[in-house]
Amino acid sequence: MPSSTTLSTPPLTVRLTESRAEVDSCRALRRAVFVDEGGFDLTSENDGVDVRALHLIAITIAQSHGSDGRSSSDLSDPASADQDGDQATPDDSPLPIGTLRIFETLDGNPWVQVGKVAVRRTHRSLGIGRLLMHEAERVIMDRFPQHEAIVLDAVARQAPFYTKMGYVVDAERGVYLKKGAPHVRMSKLLRPV
Ligand SMILES: CC(C)(COP(=O)(O)OP(=O)(O)OC[C@H]1O[C@@H](n2cnc3c(N)ncnc32)[C@H](O)[C@@H]1OP(=O)(O)O)[C@@H](O)C(=O)NCCC(=O)NCCS
């Protein structure tokens, strides 16, 4: 079952994307968060991984039910409407609230990688990042039972968020530059011993 919650935002559902259009809307949110807001180069969004990744999408229940008689802009949280200036996907539907992607590395490592974790700026600190990470873990245990751990490259200043989710910094590797920003490698065992 996908994760759901009721926070001070509209009720949300967090689940795997179900269409190419949903993946595109997740990519639009990532561009807003990492490129427009975070200042990363657009090329970092086109690294070729998306086609082989699973994508989680966090959307309001209203968004997931599609048209309910309101206009598409009404479907986003009223508290957030257009404060970002980044509220539309390529087909003009509202941006998802959050996203992340899950993929296996190509070098045969016994782990699964999570990346591009993004929550809409107007919806942060509401527990949505946590919901995404929990659902990622559930999906990974379901789809990749052969793997031992989840690994991620965290922007160093966000490492405390992942620590709260049970991830541990690879201290031996330390801080390294990726896409021009300090990162740390973090991991979490799927079946702690
Ligand atoms: C990082 C991000 C995904 C967190 O999402 P969020 O929905 O705001 O996080 P949550 O509200 O679920 O936070 C869960 C917990 O982590 C804490 N937390 C979140 N970000 C944190 C940070 N940067 N430093 C310390 N703690 C943090 C919260 O306070 C909360 O703690 P609590 O459970 O004790 O209350 C979001 O801030 C984001 O999209 N940032 C921009 C993109 C980005 O940097 N992505 C990560 C790239 S590695």
The ligand as a MOL file (V3000), in Angstrom:
LIG
                    3D

  0  0  0     0  0            999 V3000
M  V30 BEGIN CTAB
M  V30 COUNTS 48 50 0 0 0
M  V30 BEGIN ATOM
M  V30 1 C 15.7000 17.6890 2.1220 0
M  V30 2 C 14.1880 17.6890 1.9200 0
M  V30 3 C 13.8280 16.6000 0.9120 0
M  V30 4 C 13.5060 17.3870 3.2730 0
M  V30 5 O 12.1120 17.2890 3.0610 0
M  V30 6 P 11.0500 17.8200 4.1690 0
M  V30 7 O 9.7130 17.3810 3.7220 0
M  V30 8 O 11.2500 19.2620 4.3970 0
M  V30 9 O 11.5260 17.0110 5.4570 0
M  V30 10 P 10.6060 16.4680 6.6430 0
M  V30 11 O 9.6460 17.5340 7.0250 0
M  V30 12 O 10.0480 15.1530 6.2820 0
M  V30 13 O 11.6930 16.3040 7.7910 0
M  V30 14 C 11.8610 15.1190 8.5290 0
M  V30 15 C 12.7950 15.4320 9.6770 0
M  V30 16 O 14.0750 15.8380 9.1460 0
M  V30 17 C 14.4040 17.1450 9.6470 0
M  V30 18 N 15.1220 17.8510 8.5720 0
M  V30 19 C 14.7180 18.0770 7.3160 0
M  V30 20 N 15.6880 18.7370 6.6190 0
M  V30 21 C 16.7010 18.9240 7.4910 0
M  V30 22 C 17.9850 19.5330 7.3760 0
M  V30 23 N 18.4310 20.0720 6.2410 0
M  V30 24 N 18.7730 19.5480 8.4920 0
M  V30 25 C 18.3450 19.0100 9.6550 0
M  V30 26 N 17.1490 18.3900 9.8090 0
M  V30 27 C 16.3320 18.3660 8.7410 0
M  V30 28 C 13.0840 17.7830 9.9970 0
M  V30 29 O 13.2610 18.7990 10.9530 0
M  V30 30 C 12.3130 16.5840 10.5350 0
M  V30 31 O 12.7550 16.3200 11.8560 0
M  V30 32 P 11.7430 15.8120 13.0100 0
M  V30 33 O 11.1810 14.5020 12.5330 0
M  V30 34 O 12.6120 15.6930 14.2070 0
M  V30 35 O 10.6930 16.8680 13.0970 0
M  V30 36 C 13.6740 19.0910 1.4540 0
M  V30 37 O 14.1450 20.0530 2.3490 0
M  V30 38 C 14.1060 19.4810 0.0500 0
M  V30 39 O 13.4650 19.1250 -0.9290 0
M  V30 40 N 15.2070 20.2490 -0.0420 0
M  V30 41 C 15.6970 20.7590 -1.3330 0
M  V30 42 C 16.2400 19.6400 -2.2080 0
M  V30 43 C 17.3650 18.8830 -1.5530 0
M  V30 44 O 18.3080 19.4590 -1.0230 0
M  V30 45 N 17.2390 17.5340 -1.6050 0
M  V30 46 C 18.1950 16.6440 -0.9990 0
M  V30 47 C 19.3440 16.4510 -1.8900 0
M  V30 48 S 20.4980 15.3420 -1.1430 0
M  V30 END ATOM
M  V30 BEGIN BOND
M  V30 1 1 1 2
M  V30 2 1 2 3
M  V30 3 1 2 4
M  V30 4 1 2 36
M  V30 5 1 4 5
M  V30 6 1 5 6
M  V30 7 2 6 7
M  V30 8 1 6 8
M  V30 9 1 6 9
M  V30 10 1 9 10
M  V30 11 2 10 11
M  V30 12 1 10 12
M  V30 13 1 10 13
M  V30 14 1 13 14
M  V30 15 1 14 15
M  V30 16 1 15 16
M  V30 17 1 15 30
M  V30 18 1 16 17
M  V30 19 1 17 18
M  V30 20 1 17 28
M  V30 21 1 18 19
M  V30 22 1 18 27
M  V30 23 2 19 20
M  V30 24 1 20 21
M  V30 25 1 21 22
M  V30 26 2 21 27
M  V30 27 1 22 23
M  V30 28 2 22 24
M  V30 29 1 24 25
M  V30 30 2 25 26
M  V30 31 1 26 27
M  V30 32 1 28 29
M  V30 33 1 28 30
M  V30 34 1 30 31
M  V30 35 1 31 32
M  V30 36 2 32 33
M  V30 37 1 32 34
M  V30 38 1 32 35
M  V30 39 1 36 37
M  V30 40 1 36 38
M  V30 41 2 38 39
M  V30 42 1 38 40
M  V30 43 1 40 41
M  V30 44 1 41 42
M  V30 45 1 42 43
M  V30 46 2 43 44
M  V30 47 1 43 45
M  V30 48 1 45 46
M  V30 49 1 46 47
M  V30 50 1 47 48
M  V30 END BOND
M  V30 END CTAB
M  END
